[in-house]
Amino acid sequence: MTRNKTIKKVLIWLPSIPIIIFFIQNAFDKIISNQSDKLVSNSAILILTGVALLIATALFLYEKTIIVGTAILATYMTIVVFVHISKGKPFFLTILIVLLTIIAGYIRRTKLNNTK
């Protein structure tokens, strides 16, 4: 019985893992590196954005704040989609990240509610 619970838990978390890795890497990239080719060249705003992404990722990881974390991360990536569209850059991957973020949050939230 514990093996089935372990497999179920892994399958619930599986969609969230790439999302978490992407947003943590993106946040540290904004905090550490000097990205002058981005939309905002002010380093303070980039650092604040990186910190906000780390906080939103932590909210996404925590059981009781999944909805808030998912909303913040999806909103951030939706803004990135609009920036890509306005600059004429490819935006299909960013739309995919938005959808995967919402789906991963939904799966974890519904499965956590069903297990209680």
Backbone as XML, in Angstrom:
<?xml version="1.0"?>
<chain id="A" units="angstrom">
  <residue number="1" name="MET">
    <atom name="N" x="0.807" y="-1.196" z="0.000"/>
    <atom name="CA" x="0.000" y="0.000" z="0.000"/>
    <atom name="C" x="0.854" y="1.267" z="0.000"/>
  </residue>
  <residue number="2" name="THR">
    <atom name="N" x="1.982" y="1.257" z="0.711"/>
    <atom name="CA" x="2.837" y="2.437" z="0.747"/>
    <atom name="C" x="3.513" y="2.668" z="-0.600"/>
  </residue>
  <residue number="3" name="ARG">
    <atom name="N" x="3.724" y="1.600" z="-1.347"/>
    <atom name="CA" x="4.330" y="1.749" z="-2.672"/>
    <atom name="C" x="3.384" y="2.511" z="-3.594"/>
  </residue>
  <residue number="4" name="ASN">
    <atom name="N" x="2.103" y="2.214" z="-3.524"/>
    <atom name="CA" x="1.130" y="2.926" z="-4.338"/>
    <atom name="C" x="1.044" y="4.403" z="-3.953"/>
  </residue>
  <residue number="5" name="LYS">
    <atom name="N" x="1.137" y="4.685" z="-2.659"/>
    <atom name="CA" x="1.120" y="6.078" z="-2.208"/>
    <atom name="C" x="2.352" y="6.827" z="-2.699"/>
  </residue>
  <residue number="6" name="THR">
    <atom name="N" x="3.496" y="6.143" z="-2.682"/>
    <atom name="CA" x="4.729" y="6.764" z="-3.160"/>
    <atom name="C" x="4.647" y="7.054" z="-4.650"/>
  </residue>
  <residue number="7" name="ILE">
    <atom name="N" x="4.162" y="6.102" z="-5.412"/>
    <atom name="CA" x="4.016" y="6.301" z="-6.858"/>
    <atom name="C" x="3.034" y="7.432" z="-7.140"/>
  </residue>
  <residue number="8" name="LYS">
    <atom name="N" x="1.939" y="7.473" z="-6.402"/>
    <atom name="CA" x="0.947" y="8.528" z="-6.578"/>
    <atom name="C" x="1.543" y="9.897" z="-6.265"/>
  </residue>
  <residue number="9" name="LYS">
    <atom name="N" x="2.321" y="9.971" z="-5.189"/>
    <atom name="CA" x="2.941" y="11.242" z="-4.813"/>
    <atom name="C" x="3.945" y="11.702" z="-5.873"/>
  </residue>
  <residue number="10" name="VAL">
    <atom name="N" x="4.720" y="10.768" z="-6.419"/>
    <atom name="CA" x="5.684" y="11.103" z="-7.471"/>
    <atom name="C" x="4.954" y="11.607" z="-8.710"/>
  </residue>
  <residue number="11" name="LEU">
    <atom name="N" x="3.880" y="10.948" z="-9.087"/>
    <atom name="CA" x="3.121" y="11.369" z="-10.265"/>
    <atom name="C" x="2.446" y="12.719" z="-10.062"/>
  </residue>
  <residue number="12" name="ILE">
    <atom name="N" x="2.044" y="13.020" z="-8.834"/>
    <atom name="CA" x="1.453" y="14.332" z="-8.548"/>
    <atom name="C" x="2.510" y="15.434" z="-8.680"/>
  </residue>
  <residue number="13" name="TRP">
    <atom name="N" x="3.721" y="15.162" z="-8.186"/>
    <atom name="CA" x="4.786" y="16.177" z="-8.201"/>
    <atom name="C" x="5.524" y="16.253" z="-9.530"/>
  </residue>
  <residue number="14" name="LEU">
    <atom name="N" x="5.406" y="15.249" z="-10.387"/>
    <atom name="CA" x="6.172" y="15.197" z="-11.631"/>
    <atom name="C" x="5.991" y="16.423" z="-12.529"/>
  </residue>
  <residue number="15" name="PRO">
    <atom name="N" x="4.776" y="16.922" z="-12.753"/>
    <atom name="CA" x="4.650" y="18.130" z="-13.580"/>
    <atom name="C" x="5.212" y="19.387" z="-12.917"/>
  </residue>
  <residue number="16" name="SER">
    <atom name="N" x="5.278" y="19.401" z="-11.598"/>
    <atom name="CA" x="5.741" y="20.594" z="-10.887"/>
    <atom name="C" x="7.261" y="20.738" z="-10.913"/>
  </residue>
  <residue number="17" name="ILE">
    <atom name="N" x="7.973" y="19.643" z="-11.011"/>
    <atom name="CA" x="9.437" y="19.689" z="-10.919"/>
    <atom name="C" x="10.067" y="20.545" z="-12.017"/>
  </residue>
  <residue number="18" name="PRO">
    <atom name="N" x="9.728" y="20.355" z="-13.314"/>
    <atom name="CA" x="10.339" y="21.236" z="-14.325"/>
    <atom name="C" x="9.955" y="22.700" z="-14.157"/>
  </residue>
  <residue number="19" name="ILE">
    <atom name="N" x="8.738" y="22.943" z="-13.701"/>
    <atom name="CA" x="8.288" y="24.320" z="-13.465"/>
    <atom name="C" x="9.115" y="24.966" z="-12.357"/>
  </residue>
  <residue number="20" name="ILE">
    <atom name="N" x="9.308" y="24.231" z="-11.272"/>
    <atom name="CA" x="10.088" y="24.747" z="-10.148"/>
    <atom name="C" x="11.524" y="25.024" z="-10.572"/>
  </residue>
  <residue number="21" name="ILE">
    <atom name="N" x="12.125" y="24.094" z="-11.308"/>
    <atom name="CA" x="13.505" y="24.274" z="-11.776"/>
    <atom name="C" x="13.595" y="25.493" z="-12.688"/>
  </residue>
  <residue number="22" name="PHE">
    <atom name="N" x="12.642" y="25.643" z="-13.598"/>
    <atom name="CA" x="12.668" y="26.776" z="-14.525"/>
    <atom name="C" x="12.599" y="28.102" z="-13.781"/>
  </residue>
  <residue number="23" name="PHE">
    <atom name="N" x="11.652" y="28.227" z="-12.846"/>
    <atom name="CA" x="11.476" y="29.513" z="-12.168"/>
    <atom name="C" x="12.617" y="29.823" z="-11.201"/>
  </residue>
  <residue number="24" name="ILE">
    <atom name="N" x="13.165" y="28.822" z="-10.541"/>
    <atom name="CA" x="14.316" y="29.076" z="-9.661"/>
    <atom name="C" x="15.528" y="29.503" z="-10.476"/>
  </residue>
  <residue number="25" name="GLN">
    <atom name="N" x="15.764" y="28.828" z="-11.594"/>
    <atom name="CA" x="16.887" y="29.203" z="-12.466"/>
    <atom name="C" x="16.678" y="30.618" z="-13.016"/>
  </residue>
  <residue number="26" name="ASN">
    <atom name="N" x="15.459" y="30.925" z="-13.425"/>
    <atom name="CA" x="15.145" y="32.246" z="-13.947"/>
    <atom name="C" x="15.337" y="33.321" z="-12.880"/>
  </residue>
  <residue number="27" name="ALA">
    <atom name="N" x="14.924" y="33.030" z="-11.650"/>
    <atom name="CA" x="15.066" y="33.998" z="-10.564"/>
    <atom name="C" x="16.534" y="34.265" z="-10.247"/>
  </residue>
  <residue number="28" name="PHE">
    <atom name="N" x="17.326" y="33.198" z="-10.122"/>
    <atom name="CA" x="18.742" y="33.397" z="-9.830"/>
    <atom name="C" x="19.468" y="34.077" z="-10.981"/>
  </residue>
  <residue number="29" name="ASP">
    <atom name="N" x="19.032" y="33.819" z="-12.194"/>
    <atom name="CA" x="19.621" y="34.486" z="-13.347"/>
    <atom name="C" x="19.362" y="35.985" z="-13.283"/>
  </residue>
  <residue number="30" name="LYS">
    <atom name="N" x="18.183" y="36.373" z="-12.847"/>
    <atom name="CA" x="17.863" y="37.801" z="-12.716"/>
    <atom name="C" x="18.605" y="38.436" z="-11.538"/>
  </residue>
  <residue number="31" name="ILE">
    <atom name="N" x="18.791" y="37.692" z="-10.463"/>
    <atom name="CA" x="19.449" y="38.245" z="-9.277"/>
    <atom name="C" x="20.955" y="38.364" z="-9.491"/>
  </residue>
  <residue number="32" name="ILE">
    <atom name="N" x="21.561" y="37.345" z="-10.050"/>
    <atom name="CA" x="23.019" y="37.279" z="-10.119"/>
    <atom name="C" x="23.602" y="37.988" z="-11.335"/>
  </residue>
  <residue number="33" name="SER">
    <atom name="N" x="23.067" y="37.707" z="-12.508"/>
    <atom name="CA" x="23.703" y="38.225" z="-13.721"/>
    <atom name="C" x="23.213" y="39.624" z="-14.046"/>
  </residue>
  <residue number="34" name="ASN">
    <atom name="N" x="24.031" y="40.325" z="-14.807"/>
    <atom name="CA" x="23.696" y="41.671" z="-15.267"/>
    <atom name="C" x="23.132" y="41.545" z="-16.677"/>
  </residue>
  <residue number="35" name="GLN">
    <atom name="N" x="21.824" y="41.577" z="-16.809"/>
    <atom name="CA" x="21.168" y="41.404" z="-18.096"/>
    <atom name="C" x="20.796" y="42.764" z="-18.660"/>
  </residue>
  <residue number="36" name="SER">
    <atom name="N" x="21.652" y="43.293" z="-19.513"/>
    <atom name="CA" x="21.382" y="44.617" z="-20.060"/>
    <atom name="C" x="20.541" y="44.554" z="-21.332"/>
  </residue>
  <residue number="37" name="ASP">
    <atom name="N" x="20.335" y="43.358" z="-21.879"/>
    <atom name="CA" x="19.583" y="43.236" z="-23.122"/>
    <atom name="C" x="18.091" y="43.010" z="-22.885"/>
  </residue>
  <residue number="38" name="LYS">
    <atom name="N" x="17.661" y="43.036" z="-21.648"/>
    <atom name="CA" x="16.258" y="42.787" z="-21.322"/>
    <atom name="C" x="15.436" y="44.063" z="-21.465"/>
  </residue>
  <residue number="39" name="LEU">
    <atom name="N" x="14.138" y="43.920" z="-21.285"/>
    <atom name="CA" x="13.215" y="45.047" z="-21.423"/>
    <atom name="C" x="13.547" y="46.153" z="-20.421"/>
  </residue>
  <residue number="40" name="VAL">
    <atom name="N" x="13.850" y="45.758" z="-19.196"/>
    <atom name="CA" x="14.217" y="46.706" z="-18.151"/>
    <atom name="C" x="15.705" y="46.544" z="-17.881"/>
  </residue>
  <residue number="41" name="SER">
    <atom name="N" x="16.464" y="47.603" z="-18.031"/>
    <atom name="CA" x="17.901" y="47.505" z="-17.821"/>
    <atom name="C" x="18.316" y="47.918" z="-16.411"/>
  </residue>
  <residue number="42" name="ASN">
    <atom name="N" x="17.379" y="48.341" z="-15.595"/>
    <atom name="CA" x="17.670" y="48.727" z="-14.231"/>
    <atom name="C" x="17.922" y="47.467" z="-13.401"/>
  </residue>
  <residue number="43" name="SER">
    <atom name="N" x="19.103" y="47.365" z="-12.820"/>
    <atom name="CA" x="19.461" y="46.143" z="-12.102"/>
    <atom name="C" x="18.634" y="45.960" z="-10.832"/>
  </residue>
  <residue number="44" name="ALA">
    <atom name="N" x="18.201" y="47.033" z="-10.208"/>
    <atom name="CA" x="17.384" y="46.911" z="-8.994"/>
    <atom name="C" x="16.036" y="46.268" z="-9.303"/>
  </residue>
  <residue number="45" name="ILE">
    <atom name="N" x="15.448" y="46.630" z="-10.420"/>
    <atom name="CA" x="14.161" y="46.045" z="-10.802"/>
    <atom name="C" x="14.340" y="44.570" z="-11.148"/>
  </residue>
  <residue number="46" name="LEU">
    <atom name="N" x="15.434" y="44.225" z="-11.822"/>
    <atom name="CA" x="15.698" y="42.819" z="-12.138"/>
    <atom name="C" x="15.894" y="41.996" z="-10.864"/>
  </residue>
  <residue number="47" name="ILE">
    <atom name="N" x="16.604" y="42.551" z="-9.895"/>
    <atom name="CA" x="16.816" y="41.834" z="-8.634"/>
    <atom name="C" x="15.489" y="41.663" z="-7.890"/>
  </residue>
  <residue number="48" name="LEU">
    <atom name="N" x="14.673" y="42.709" z="-7.851"/>
    <atom name="CA" x="13.363" y="42.601" z="-7.209"/>
    <atom name="C" x="12.472" y="41.573" z="-7.908"/>
  </residue>
  <residue number="49" name="THR">
    <atom name="N" x="12.556" y="41.533" z="-9.236"/>
    <atom name="CA" x="11.795" y="40.531" z="-9.987"/>
    <atom name="C" x="12.277" y="39.126" z="-9.647"/>
  </residue>
  <residue number="50" name="GLY">
    <atom name="N" x="13.585" y="38.944" z="-9.529"/>
    <atom name="CA" x="14.131" y="37.649" z="-9.158"/>
    <atom name="C" x="13.700" y="37.220" z="-7.762"/>
  </residue>
  <residue number="51" name="VAL">
    <atom name="N" x="13.717" y="38.149" z="-6.830"/>
    <atom name="CA" x="13.278" y="37.840" z="-5.466"/>
    <atom name="C" x="11.789" y="37.507" z="-5.458"/>
  </residue>
  <residue number="52" name="ALA">
    <atom name="N" x="11.000" y="38.262" z="-6.219"/>
    <atom name="CA" x="9.561" y="37.984" z="-6.297"/>
    <atom name="C" x="9.310" y="36.601" z="-6.900"/>
  </residue>
  <residue number="53" name="LEU">
    <atom name="N" x="10.116" y="36.208" z="-7.888"/>
    <atom name="CA" x="9.976" y="34.872" z="-8.462"/>
    <atom name="C" x="10.323" y="33.788" z="-7.447"/>
  </residue>
  <residue number="54" name="LEU">
    <atom name="N" x="11.344" y="34.020" z="-6.638"/>
    <atom name="CA" x="11.686" y="33.046" z="-5.604"/>
    <atom name="C" x="10.568" y="32.920" z="-4.569"/>
  </residue>
  <residue number="55" name="ILE">
    <atom name="N" x="9.985" y="34.037" z="-4.183"/>
    <atom name="CA" x="8.876" y="34.014" z="-3.224"/>
    <atom name="C" x="7.669" y="33.306" z="-3.830"/>
  </residue>
  <residue number="56" name="ALA">
    <atom name="N" x="7.370" y="33.619" z="-5.086"/>
    <atom name="CA" x="6.229" y="32.973" z="-5.745"/>
    <atom name="C" x="6.452" y="31.474" z="-5.900"/>
  </residue>
  <residue number="57" name="THR">
    <atom name="N" x="7.693" y="31.071" z="-6.169"/>
    <atom name="CA" x="7.999" y="29.643" z="-6.276"/>
    <atom name="C" x="7.838" y="28.966" z="-4.918"/>
  </residue>
  <residue number="58" name="ALA">
    <atom name="N" x="8.254" y="29.645" z="-3.858"/>
    <atom name="CA" x="8.054" y="29.086" z="-2.510"/>
    <atom name="C" x="6.569" y="28.955" z="-2.196"/>
  </residue>
  <residue number="59" name="LEU">
    <atom name="N" x="5.782" y="29.938" z="-2.596"/>
    <atom name="CA" x="4.331" y="29.854" z="-2.400"/>
    <atom name="C" x="3.739" y="28.710" z="-3.217"/>
  </residue>
  <residue number="60" name="PHE">
    <atom name="N" x="4.278" y="28.486" z="-4.402"/>
    <atom name="CA" x="3.839" y="27.386" z="-5.253"/>
    <atom name="C" x="4.170" y="26.033" z="-4.622"/>
  </residue>
  <residue number="61" name="LEU">
    <atom name="N" x="5.278" y="25.964" z="-3.907"/>
    <atom name="CA" x="5.686" y="24.709" z="-3.280"/>
    <atom name="C" x="4.880" y="24.395" z="-2.021"/>
  </residue>
  <residue number="62" name="TYR">
    <atom name="N" x="4.485" y="25.416" z="-1.294"/>
    <atom name="CA" x="3.800" y="25.213" z="-0.021"/>
    <atom name="C" x="2.346" y="24.827" z="-0.269"/>
  </residue>
  <residue number="63" name="GLU">
    <atom name="N" x="1.905" y="23.836" z="0.455"/>
    <atom name="CA" x="0.587" y="23.232" z="0.246"/>
    <atom name="C" x="-0.570" y="24.223" z="0.354"/>
  </residue>
  <residue number="64" name="LYS">
    <atom name="N" x="-0.536" y="25.106" z="1.327"/>
    <atom name="CA" x="-1.669" y="25.995" z="1.577"/>
    <atom name="C" x="-1.691" y="27.221" z="0.672"/>
  </residue>
  <residue number="65" name="THR">
    <atom name="N" x="-0.604" y="27.482" z="-0.037"/>
    <atom name="CA" x="-0.544" y="28.673" z="-0.882"/>
    <atom name="C" x="-0.289" y="28.328" z="-2.349"/>
  </residue>
  <residue number="66" name="ILE">
    <atom name="N" x="-0.678" y="27.136" z="-2.745"/>
    <atom name="CA" x="-0.470" y="26.718" z="-4.141"/>
    <atom name="C" x="-1.188" y="27.662" z="-5.096"/>
  </residue>
  <residue number="67" name="ILE">
    <atom name="N" x="-2.397" y="28.036" z="-4.772"/>
    <atom name="CA" x="-3.190" y="28.875" z="-5.680"/>
    <atom name="C" x="-2.548" y="30.245" z="-5.859"/>
  </residue>
  <residue number="68" name="VAL">
    <atom name="N" x="-2.081" y="30.834" z="-4.776"/>
    <atom name="CA" x="-1.452" y="32.156" z="-4.857"/>
    <atom name="C" x="-0.150" y="32.081" z="-5.658"/>
  </residue>
  <residue number="69" name="GLY">
    <atom name="N" x="0.675" y="31.074" z="-5.363"/>
    <atom name="CA" x="1.930" y="30.906" z="-6.095"/>
    <atom name="C" x="1.701" y="30.648" z="-7.568"/>
  </residue>
  <residue number="70" name="THR">
    <atom name="N" x="0.723" y="29.809" z="-7.875"/>
    <atom name="CA" x="0.408" y="29.526" z="-9.278"/>
    <atom name="C" x="-0.069" y="30.788" z="-9.982"/>
  </residue>
  <residue number="71" name="ALA">
    <atom name="N" x="-0.903" y="31.562" z="-9.323"/>
    <atom name="CA" x="-1.415" y="32.795" z="-9.931"/>
    <atom name="C" x="-0.291" y="33.792" z="-10.208"/>
  </residue>
  <residue number="72" name="ILE">
    <atom name="N" x="0.617" y="33.948" z="-9.267"/>
    <atom name="CA" x="1.729" y="34.897" z="-9.459"/>
    <atom name="C" x="2.644" y="34.429" z="-10.588"/>
  </residue>
  <residue number="73" name="LEU">
    <atom name="N" x="3.007" y="33.147" z="-10.585"/>
    <atom name="CA" x="3.904" y="32.631" z="-11.621"/>
    <atom name="C" x="3.248" y="32.682" z="-13.000"/>
  </residue>
  <residue number="74" name="ALA">
    <atom name="N" x="1.964" y="32.331" z="-13.084"/>
    <atom name="CA" x="1.272" y="32.372" z="-14.369"/>
    <atom name="C" x="1.114" y="33.811" z="-14.867"/>
  </residue>
  <residue number="75" name="THR">
    <atom name="N" x="0.864" y="34.739" z="-13.948"/>
    <atom name="CA" x="0.755" y="36.146" z="-14.336"/>
    <atom name="C" x="2.088" y="36.667" z="-14.859"/>
  </residue>
  <residue number="76" name="TYR">
    <atom name="N" x="3.165" y="36.329" z="-14.163"/>
    <atom name="CA" x="4.497" y="36.746" z="-14.618"/>
    <atom name="C" x="4.777" y="36.235" z="-16.031"/>
  </residue>
  <residue number="77" name="MET">
    <atom name="N" x="4.504" y="34.940" z="-16.253"/>
    <atom name="CA" x="4.794" y="34.374" z="-17.570"/>
    <atom name="C" x="3.841" y="34.915" z="-18.631"/>
  </residue>
  <residue number="78" name="THR">
    <atom name="N" x="2.626" y="35.280" z="-18.265"/>
    <atom name="CA" x="1.714" y="35.898" z="-19.226"/>
    <atom name="C" x="2.243" y="37.252" z="-19.669"/>
  </residue>
  <residue number="79" name="ILE">
    <atom name="N" x="2.810" y="38.002" z="-18.736"/>
    <atom name="CA" x="3.447" y="39.274" z="-19.095"/>
    <atom name="C" x="4.622" y="39.027" z="-20.026"/>
  </residue>
  <residue number="80" name="VAL">
    <atom name="N" x="5.390" y="37.978" z="-19.759"/>
    <atom name="CA" x="6.517" y="37.628" z="-20.636"/>
    <atom name="C" x="6.013" y="37.272" z="-22.040"/>
  </residue>
  <residue number="81" name="VAL">
    <atom name="N" x="4.874" y="36.583" z="-22.117"/>
    <atom name="CA" x="4.284" y="36.261" z="-23.431"/>
    <atom name="C" x="3.970" y="37.541" z="-24.193"/>
  </residue>
  <residue number="82" name="PHE">
    <atom name="N" x="3.345" y="38.507" z="-23.528"/>
    <atom name="CA" x="3.008" y="39.761" z="-24.199"/>
    <atom name="C" x="4.248" y="40.543" z="-24.614"/>
  </residue>
  <residue number="83" name="VAL">
    <atom name="N" x="5.298" y="40.485" z="-23.812"/>
    <atom name="CA" x="6.547" y="41.150" z="-24.189"/>
    <atom name="C" x="7.141" y="40.474" z="-25.425"/>
  </residue>
  <residue number="84" name="HIS">
    <atom name="N" x="7.113" y="39.151" z="-25.466"/>
    <atom name="CA" x="7.624" y="38.433" z="-26.639"/>
    <atom name="C" x="6.809" y="38.763" z="-27.878"/>
  </residue>
  <residue number="85" name="ILE">
    <atom name="N" x="5.498" y="38.840" z="-27.731"/>
    <atom name="CA" x="4.647" y="39.178" z="-28.874"/>
    <atom name="C" x="4.946" y="40.588" z="-29.366"/>
  </residue>
  <residue number="86" name="SER">
    <atom name="N" x="5.104" y="41.537" z="-28.443"/>
    <atom name="CA" x="5.355" y="42.924" z="-28.851"/>
    <atom name="C" x="6.713" y="43.109" z="-29.502"/>
  </residue>
  <residue number="87" name="LYS">
    <atom name="N" x="7.684" y="42.275" z="-29.138"/>
    <atom name="CA" x="9.018" y="42.375" z="-29.734"/>
    <atom name="C" x="9.172" y="41.499" z="-30.973"/>
  </residue>
  <residue number="88" name="GLY">
    <atom name="N" x="8.154" y="40.714" z="-31.293"/>
    <atom name="CA" x="8.220" y="39.858" z="-32.457"/>
    <atom name="C" x="9.059" y="38.608" z="-32.251"/>
  </residue>
  <residue number="89" name="LYS">
    <atom name="N" x="9.263" y="38.222" z="-31.012"/>
    <atom name="CA" x="10.030" y="37.015" z="-30.691"/>
    <atom name="C" x="9.088" y="35.818" z="-30.630"/>
  </residue>
  <residue number="90" name="PRO">
    <atom name="N" x="9.634" y="34.606" z="-30.777"/>
    <atom name="CA" x="8.781" y="33.423" z="-30.628"/>
    <atom name="C" x="8.216" y="33.334" z="-29.210"/>
  </residue>
  <residue number="91" name="PHE">
    <atom name="N" x="6.942" y="33.015" z="-29.103"/>
    <atom name="CA" x="6.292" y="33.027" z="-27.803"/>
    <atom name="C" x="5.584" y="31.723" z="-27.466"/>
  </residue>
  <residue number="92" name="PHE">
    <atom name="N" x="5.708" y="30.708" z="-28.304"/>
    <atom name="CA" x="4.992" y="29.460" z="-28.047"/>
    <atom name="C" x="5.524" y="28.730" z="-26.815"/>
  </residue>
  <residue number="93" name="LEU">
    <atom name="N" x="6.819" y="28.778" z="-26.587"/>
    <atom name="CA" x="7.391" y="28.128" z="-25.414"/>
    <atom name="C" x="6.933" y="28.814" z="-24.124"/>
  </residue>
  <residue number="94" name="THR">
    <atom name="N" x="6.832" y="30.125" z="-24.151"/>
    <atom name="CA" x="6.371" y="30.831" z="-22.959"/>
    <atom name="C" x="4.900" y="30.540" z="-22.672"/>
  </residue>
  <residue number="95" name="ILE">
    <atom name="N" x="4.101" y="30.398" z="-23.722"/>
    <atom name="CA" x="2.700" y="30.001" z="-23.514"/>
    <atom name="C" x="2.640" y="28.604" z="-22.928"/>
  </residue>
  <residue number="96" name="LEU">
    <atom name="N" x="3.509" y="27.727" z="-23.395"/>
    <atom name="CA" x="3.559" y="26.366" z="-22.858"/>
    <atom name="C" x="3.918" y="26.373" z="-21.376"/>
  </residue>
  <residue number="97" name="ILE">
    <atom name="N" x="4.835" y="27.237" z="-20.981"/>
    <atom name="CA" x="5.225" y="27.333" z="-19.573"/>
    <atom name="C" x="4.052" y="27.844" z="-18.728"/>
  </residue>
  <residue number="98" name="VAL">
    <atom name="N" x="3.297" y="28.802" z="-19.252"/>
    <atom name="CA" x="2.112" y="29.289" z="-18.535"/>
    <atom name="C" x="1.123" y="28.146" z="-18.328"/>
  </residue>
  <residue number="99" name="LEU">
    <atom name="N" x="0.850" y="27.411" z="-19.389"/>
    <atom name="CA" x="-0.104" y="26.302" z="-19.290"/>
    <atom name="C" x="0.382" y="25.217" z="-18.343"/>
  </residue>
  <residue number="100" name="LEU">
    <atom name="N" x="1.659" y="24.854" z="-18.422"/>
    <atom name="CA" x="2.196" y="23.831" z="-17.527"/>
    <atom name="C" x="2.164" y="24.273" z="-16.069"/>
  </residue>
  <residue number="101" name="THR">
    <atom name="N" x="2.396" y="25.545" z="-15.823"/>
    <atom name="CA" x="2.325" y="26.065" z="-14.456"/>
    <atom name="C" x="0.910" y="25.927" z="-13.900"/>
  </residue>
  <residue number="102" name="ILE">
    <atom name="N" x="-0.066" y="26.308" z="-14.702"/>
    <atom name="CA" x="-1.459" y="26.214" z="-14.259"/>
    <atom name="C" x="-1.868" y="24.754" z="-14.060"/>
  </residue>
  <residue number="103" name="ILE">
    <atom name="N" x="-1.486" y="23.891" z="-14.993"/>
    <atom name="CA" x="-1.845" y="22.474" z="-14.890"/>
    <atom name="C" x="-1.181" y="21.820" z="-13.679"/>
  </residue>
  <residue number="104" name="ALA">
    <atom name="N" x="0.094" y="22.125" z="-13.452"/>
    <atom name="CA" x="0.801" y="21.536" z="-12.304"/>
    <atom name="C" x="0.179" y="21.993" z="-10.990"/>
  </residue>
  <residue number="105" name="GLY">
    <atom name="N" x="-0.153" y="23.267" z="-10.893"/>
    <atom name="CA" x="-0.817" y="23.760" z="-9.681"/>
    <atom name="C" x="-2.177" y="23.135" z="-9.492"/>
  </residue>
  <residue number="106" name="TYR">
    <atom name="N" x="-2.916" y="22.969" z="-10.576"/>
    <atom name="CA" x="-4.242" y="22.364" z="-10.497"/>
    <atom name="C" x="-4.153" y="20.905" z="-10.044"/>
  </residue>
  <residue number="107" name="ILE">
    <atom name="N" x="-3.225" y="20.160" z="-10.628"/>
    <atom name="CA" x="-3.075" y="18.743" z="-10.263"/>
    <atom name="C" x="-2.721" y="18.610" z="-8.785"/>
  </residue>
  <residue number="108" name="ARG">
    <atom name="N" x="-1.741" y="19.381" z="-8.343"/>
    <atom name="CA" x="-1.339" y="19.280" z="-6.940"/>
    <atom name="C" x="-2.447" y="19.728" z="-6.005"/>
  </residue>
  <residue number="109" name="ARG">
    <atom name="N" x="-3.166" y="20.769" z="-6.357"/>
    <atom name="CA" x="-4.222" y="21.284" z="-5.482"/>
    <atom name="C" x="-5.386" y="20.298" z="-5.384"/>
  </residue>
  <residue number="110" name="THR">
    <atom name="N" x="-5.807" y="19.744" z="-6.503"/>
    <atom name="CA" x="-6.936" y="18.819" z="-6.460"/>
    <atom name="C" x="-6.549" y="17.512" z="-5.787"/>
  </residue>
  <residue number="111" name="LYS">
    <atom name="N" x="-5.347" y="17.034" z="-5.992"/>
    <atom name="CA" x="-4.927" y="15.786" z="-5.360"/>
    <atom name="C" x="-4.737" y="15.980" z="-3.858"/>
  </residue>
  <residue number="112" name="LEU">
    <atom name="N" x="-4.265" y="17.139" z="-3.443"/>
    <atom name="CA" x="-4.128" y="17.388" z="-2.013"/>
    <atom name="C" x="-5.492" y="17.482" z="-1.337"/>
  </residue>
  <residue number="113" name="ASN">
    <atom name="N" x="-6.463" y="18.051" z="-2.025"/>
    <atom name="CA" x="-7.809" y="18.120" z="-1.449"/>
    <atom name="C" x="-8.472" y="16.753" z="-1.381"/>
  </residue>
  <residue number="114" name="ASN">
    <atom name="N" x="-8.165" y="15.891" z="-2.352"/>
    <atom name="CA" x="-8.781" y="14.562" z="-2.363"/>
    <atom name="C" x="-8.184" y="13.633" z="-1.327"/>
  </residue>
  <residue number="115" name="THR">
    <atom name="N" x="-6.922" y="13.853" z="-0.933"/>
    <atom name="CA" x="-6.286" y="12.956" z="0.020"/>
    <atom name="C" x="-6.668" y="13.248" z="1.453"/>
  </residue>
  <residue number="116" name="LYS">
    <atom name="N" x="-7.269" y="14.391" z="1.725"/>
    <atom name="CA" x="-7.613" y="14.753" z="3.111"/>
    <atom name="C" x="-8.957" y="14.206" z="3.496"/>
  </residue>
</chain>
